[in-house]
Each structure stands twice: as C-alpha cells, then as structure tokens.
C-alpha cells in the first residue's frame, strides 16, 4: 500500500462521524441499502458523503467493477455498479488508512446517481422532548 498523504499535508481534513439517523439509498424504487449506523464523511475540498455498513447494503443488486482509484487520504477505492447497468454507483475502501479506519467495511454512494434519504434519529435527543419556554432565573 502506498503511504498516506497525511504526513505531507498534516492539516488536510477528513472528518468521519457515525450518525444514528435512518439513511436509505435507493435507485429506481429499489432499496440498495438502509441503516441507522451510517458514517457521515466531510472531506476538505469535497462534499459530504454517507457510507453504509457493508452488512446493510444489498450486494445482490450491485456488481463489482474492475475500476479502482487511489485517494492519498483514504486509500485505494474499489467500485460497484448496478447489477443491471454500467454506471458506477458506489465505492469502498477495503483497507483505508489508519486516520480514517472507520471507513473499513462501509460503502459510499454517489449522491448524483442514487437517491440518499436521511431521516431523523430515534430518539431525537435521548428520548426527551426539546425544552419550551425560558428557564426561570430564581
């Protein structure tokens, strides 16, 4: 594996956070994946992306593609296309760099090629309703 780009660019940011919102990925009314354990990835100079755990992805509707690419901050990506079409719709980093190790066993989806829906987290705030009114200063 080629070395990570982080030593050369130590201020480059790839923020990876687990979210508990319902994230559903569809294409032509077929659910490609659905989870409440997605990763929200915000990378400097890129838009945000949601990655679903591989266990929550419908690989029976996808086919691996031969295309690969390398990101100096995430590693080597493998790609997936729809099983009945040529267009790439997803990717994964099988062996991501240590700095983004959470990406392992997760699949990202192109938001311009599939529909990514994000619902509310349940419970929204530890099961407690939002406070109303103002606090009493007594």
C-alpha positions in Angstrom: 0.0 0.0 0.0 1.3 3.4 -0.9 1.9 5.7 2.1 -0.8 8.1 3.4 -0.8 11.7 2.3 -1.3 13.0 5.8 2.5 13.4 6.6 2.9 15.7 3.6 -0.4 17.6 4.3 -1.0 17.4 8.1 -3.7 20.0 8.0 -5.9 18.2 5.5 -9.3 17.2 7.0 -11.4 14.1 6.5 -13.9 14.0 9.3 -15.7 10.7 9.9 -18.6 10.6 12.3 -21.2 7.9 13.0 -24.8 9.1 12.8 -27.8 7.3 14.1 -30.2 8.8 11.6 -32.0 6.5 9.2 -30.1 6.6 5.9 -31.8 4.9 2.9 -30.2 4.6 -0.5 -32.5 3.9 -3.5 -32.3 3.6 -7.3 -35.4 3.3 -9.4 -37.5 2.4 -6.4 -35.1 -0.4 -5.3 -33.6 -0.1 -1.9 -29.8 -0.5 -2.3 -29.1 -0.1 1.4 -30.7 1.1 4.7 -29.2 1.7 8.1 -29.2 3.6 11.4 -25.4 3.2 11.6 -24.1 5.3 8.7 -20.9 7.3 8.6 -21.1 10.9 7.7 -17.8 11.9 5.9 -16.9 15.5 5.4 -13.7 15.8 3.4 -11.9 19.1 2.8 -12.4 20.2 -0.8 -15.2 17.7 -1.3 -18.9 17.5 -0.5 -20.3 15.3 2.3 -20.9 11.6 1.7 -22.7 8.9 3.6 -21.2 5.5 4.0 -23.3 2.5 4.9 -22.1 -0.6 6.8 -21.5 -3.3 4.2 -23.8 -5.5 6.2 -26.7 -3.1 5.4 -26.0 -2.9 1.6 -27.9 -5.1 -0.9 -25.0 -6.5 -2.8 -27.4 -8.7 -4.7 -28.4 -5.6 -6.6 -24.8 -4.5 -7.2 -21.9 -5.9 -9.2 -18.2 -5.2 -8.6 -16.4 -3.1 -11.2 -12.7 -3.5 -12.3 -12.1 0.2 -11.9 -10.0 1.3 -8.9 -8.6 4.7 -7.8 -6.4 5.9 -5.0 -7.0 8.8 -2.6 -3.9 9.9 -0.7 -6.1 10.4 2.4 -8.4 7.4 2.4 -6.6 4.6 0.4 -7.5 2.6 -2.7 -11.1 2.5 -3.7 -13.0 -0.3 -5.3 -16.2 0.5 -7.1 -19.7 -1.0 -7.5 -22.2 -0.6 -10.3 -25.8 -1.6 -10.5 -26.1 -5.3 -11.4 -28.2 -4.4 -14.4 -26.3 -1.4 -15.7 -22.9 0.0 -16.5 -22.9 3.1 -14.2 -20.8 3.2 -11.1 -23.0 4.0 -8.0 -20.9 3.1 -5.0 -17.3 2.7 -3.7 -15.5 1.3 -0.7 -12.0 1.4 0.8 -11.3 -2.1 1.7 -8.1 -1.2 3.6 -8.4 2.5 4.5 -5.5 4.5 6.0 -5.3 4.5 9.8 -6.5 8.1 10.0 -9.9 7.0 8.5 -10.0 3.4 9.7 -13.8 3.7 10.4 -14.3 3.5 6.6 -13.4 -0.2 6.6 -16.4 -2.4 5.8 -18.5 0.6 4.7 -19.8 1.6 1.3 -20.2 5.2 0.0 -22.8 6.1 -2.7 -22.7 8.8 -5.4 -25.5 11.1 -4.4 -25.9 12.3 -8.0 -26.5 8.7 -9.2 -28.7 7.3 -6.5 -31.2 8.8 -4.0 -29.9 9.2 -0.5 -32.6 10.0 2.1 -31.7 11.0 5.6 -34.3 10.7 8.3 -34.4 11.8 11.9 -32.5 9.9 14.6 -34.7 8.0 17.0 -34.8 9.0 19.8 -34.1 12.6 18.7 -32.5 13.7 22.0 -32.1 10.9 24.4 -35.9 10.4 24.2 -36.5 13.8 25.9 -38.6 16.5 24.2 -37.0 19.8 23.5 -37.5 22.3 26.3 -40.0 25.0 25.7 -40.3 28.5 27.2 -37.4 30.1 29.1 -35.6 29.0 32.2 -36.6 30.5 35.5 -33.7 32.6 36.9 -34.8 32.1 40.6 
